[in-house]
Amino acid sequence: MDDLINSDSMVEEIKQILTDARQRTAIQINSELLTTYWNIGRIIVEHEQQNRERAIYGSQTLRELSKELTKEFGKGFSRSNLQNMRSFYLVYPICQTVSGKLSWSHYCELLSISDPDKRSFYEKETINSGWSIRELKRQIETSLYERLLLTEGKTNQETVLALAQKGIEMSQPIDMIKDPYVFEFLGVPEDKPIMESDLEKALVAQIEKFLLELGRGFMFVGTQQRITLNNTHYYVDMVFYNKILRAYVLIELKTKKLTPEAVGQLNMYLNYYASEVNDEHDNAPIGIILCTDKDSIAAEYALGGLSNNIFASRYVYYIPDKEQLIQQIEAVLNEWHENN
């Protein structure tokens, strides 16, 4: 009997059953909550439509409704939350389009985005990447959508539609690239000089946030990974592995603008990894140079004609100006319309 009670396998099996049951229960509760809030929103909207005179006093109606529901059912029915339920129904008029993979808090955050394409992108990417509320807020605040649209200057109606419908499609190396990368989580003043070694240490110290900024599928391998050629040691600043693309990702950090020398060095590292580190299941390694600035023409010549996948992107220590990014996107889209 003691052997049975002390059996590790029995304990683990029971723990797994309880964990699975809790997860199923949580999913069911979340699904019921979303359906309930959607229906409350539906009733509010239908009431407004049927009583057009009273619709003028919508704000007052929600205030009174909030008092009644709070008195009967407790917290969760503030006027702002009822307004979110109303918006929830208007934005998602078909209940089946609501995903049970997202919480009510996720949807409240998404409802704050007026642009339907942008909102759809963040919704799809939250599901695909499993973002928490905090992570979703951070991606919205750092303008991930706008940054992706501006990467490589390829913004057009097709890229907007693709992001809205599918989120980030990780099918080729360029899909993982952003410009700029945002390191606001480091708390480094924009005008403060910093050494490359210190930048590397700071990113490692905040590795979870750095992985979030890099994107989906990244696993951290290590820093200063040694490569030895003809008894000479070289060191790759940071090495990751992307399990979606099945490729090593080598990152070189530069606290200055892009130089051809940096491209040549990283190209050598990629050749080494392709020959000596990759196994039969790995795709060609990918290189990213993160620098403070890059001249587009110089970058084009430095990166052009290489057989390896090498990309250069800027990084900043502050959250970019969203309005400025939007203006850049509009300019690129207008140019695209004129040429098509």
N, C-alpha and C positions, 0 to 999 in steps of 0.2 A: 504493500500500500504506500509506504514511504517513497519507494522508487517511482510510483505513478505520480505522486504529488510533486516530487522534485524533478520530474521530467521536463527538461528545457524545451523539448519539441512540443509537448502538450501546452506549456505556458505560451510559447510563441504562436501556436495555432489558435489558441483562444484570443490572444491579443489581436491577431490579424482579423478574426471574425468580428470582434468588437469595433476595431478601427474601420472596417468596411461598412459595418452597420451604421456607425456614426456619420460616415461620409455620405452614404445613401440617404440618411435622414436629413442631413444638412442640405443636400441637393434638392430633395423633395420640398423642404420648408422654403428654400429660396425660390423655387419654381412657383409655389403657391403664393408667396408674398408678391412676386412680380405680377402674377395673374390678378391678384386682388387689387393691387395699386393701379393696374391697367384698367380694370373694371370701374374703379372709383373715378378715374379720369374720364372714362367713357360717360358715366352718369352725369358728371359735372358738365361736360361739353353738350350732351343731349339736353340737359336742363336749360342751358344757355340758349340753345338753338330753338327750343320750344317756347321760351319766354323772352322774346327779344327786348321787351321793355326792361325786364329785370336784368338782362345781360349787361346793361349799362352800369349796373351796380355790382358787377362781378366781384370786385375786390371786397366789398362789404359782405356779399354772400359767402365768400370763402372764409372770411373772418368769423362769421356766425357759425358756419359749418365746423370750423376748427374748434370752437368752444364746445359745441354739442358732442363731437366725436371724442375730444379729449376728456370730457366729463364722463363719457360712457366707457371708453376703451383705453384711456391713458395716453402716454407719450406716442409720438410718431405722426401726429396729425396737425402740426403747425400750419399756419397759412402758407408759408413758403413750400412746405412739403406737399400740401394739396395742390399748389400751383405747379409743382414738378409732376404730380400725377396727371394733371390736366395736360401738360406739355407732353408727357410720356405717351398718352393716347393719341395726341395730334401728330406726333412725330412717327409713332409706330401704330398706325390705324389697324393693322392686321396683327392680332396677338401672336400668331404663329411665328412672326419674324423676330420676336423677342427671344434672346438666347438665355437659357438657364445657366450658362457658364459664367454669366456676369451677375454681380449683385446689384441691389437697388442703388447703393452708393456709386457703383460704376456708372449706372445709367444717369444718375443725377449729375455727375461730372460731364458725361457726354452731352447731356441736354443743354449745357452751357455753350456748346459750339453751334453757331448758327449756320455755317456753311455745311450743306448736306454731304458733299464729297469728303470734306475734312473729317466730319463726324463719323462717317462710314469707315474711313481709314483707321481712325483710332479705335473704333469698335472692333473691326476685324483684327487689328494688331494686338489689342488687349486679349482677345480670345486666343490668337495664335501663340503669343508669347507668355500668356498667363500672368499679365501684369497685375500687381496689387493696386489699390486705389492710389497709394503714394507714388508708385512707379508711373501710373497713368498720368497723374498730375504733373510729374516732373517732365515727362515726354511732351505734354501739351505746353508747359511753360517754356521749354527750350526749343519750341517750334520744330519738332522732328519732321512733321509733314512738309513744312516749307523748305527745310534743309534738304530733304530727299528730292524734292522737285527741282531744286537748283543744282544738285550734284551733276557735274559734267556738262551743265548747260543744256540738258536734253529735255527740258520741260515742253510738253505739248499736250494736246487734249487726250491723246492716248495714254500718256503717263499718269495724268490726273485720274482718268477713268480706271486705269489698272490699280492704282493705289486705293481708290475708293472701293473697288469691288473685291480685292483680294488681300489688301495689306501689302507687306513686303514679300515679294516672291524671291526666295533664295535659290535661284537656279543657275546663276553664274556669278563670278567674283564681283563684278561691278555692283551687284544688288546689295552688297553689304556696306558699300562706301557711303559716307556722309561728308558734307562740306558746308560749314565747318563742323568739327567735333566740339562739344561743349564740356568743359571741365570746371564748371562753376562750383561743383562739390568740393574742390580742393581749397577754396577760399583764398586763392592767390590774387593779389591786386594786379590789374592788367598791366600797369606800368612798372611792376617790380621785376628786376632781372632775376632769373633762376637758372641754375646749372642743369644740364641734361640729367646728371645722376640724381639730383634732388627731385626733378620732375618724375623720374622713374620711381623713386622711393615713395613719393607722394601718391602716385597712381596705384602702386602695390598696396599701400596702407588703406586705400579706398577701393580695393579690387572689385567688390561687389557692385559698386556704383559705376566703376569703369566698364565692367562687363555689361551692365545695363545700357550704357552709352554705346558700346560696340555693337550690340544687337543680339539677335536670336542665334542660339547654337554654339556660342563661344565657350571654350573651356581653357582655363589658364594653365600653361605648361611651366613657365618660369622666366626669370630674367637672366641677363648676361649668360646666355647659352653659348658654350664654347664651340668654336669651329677651328680645327687645326689643319693647316695646309703648309707642307714643306717646313715643318717645325716652327711655324709662326702661328700664334694664337690670335683668333679674332672672336669677338663677342657680339651676339645679337641682343639688342636691348631687351625686347620682350617677345616671347613666343606663345602663341595660342593655337588651339586646334578647333576648327569649326566642324561640328559633327554633321551638319546639314549638307555642307559642300564637300565634306570628307577631305579636308585639306588643312595643312599647317598654315598658319598666318603669322608672318614675321613682321614685327613693327619696329621701326627705327624712329627714335625721338630726336628732333632737332629744335633747339631754341633759337633758331634763325631761319632765314628763308631757304627754300629748296635750292640745292646745288647739284650739278651733274655728278660730282664726286659721290654724293650720297646715293644717287641712283645706281651708279656703277658698283658700289660696295654692296648694296642690298641685292643687286642682280647676282653677284658672286655667292652670297649666302643662299639664295634660292636655288642656284645650280647645285650647291653642295647638298641641300636638303633633298632635292629631287633625286640625287644620285646615291646619297649615303644614309638618309634617314627614312624616306618614304618606303612603305611596303607596298605590296601588290594591290592593296585595297584603297590606297590613298590617291587622290587626284593631285595635280601639280600644285606646289606650294604657292602662296599668295603673299606679296609684299606690300606694306603700307608705310609710307613716310609721312609722319605727322610733323608739320613744321608751322612756324608762325606766319609765314607768307609764301606765296608762290606766284611767280610771273607766268601768266598763261602761255605766252609764246615760248619762254624758256622751258617750261614744263612739257609742252608739246614736243619740242625737239629732244629733250632729255629722256622722255618716256617713250617716244615713238620708235617703232621698229624692233622692240624687244620681244623675244619669244616668251619671256616670263610675264606673269601678271603682276605689274607694279603700279601702284596708285599713290598719288600725292594729295594730301588733304591738309587744310589748315585746322588749327585748334585755337580756341579762345577760352579765357578764364571767366567769362561773364555770359549771361543769357543774352542772345542777340536781340536786337530791336525787331519785334515781330512785324510792325508796320513797314519797316524798311525791306524786310524779306518779302512781304506780300507785294510791295511795289516792284521789286526785282522780278518776281514771278509773273506779274501782269505785263511787264515790259517784254519778257521772253515770250509769253503767250501771244502778245500782240504782234511781235516780229514773226512768230511761227504762222499766224493767220495771214499776214501779208505775203508770205512766201508760199502759201498753199492755196 
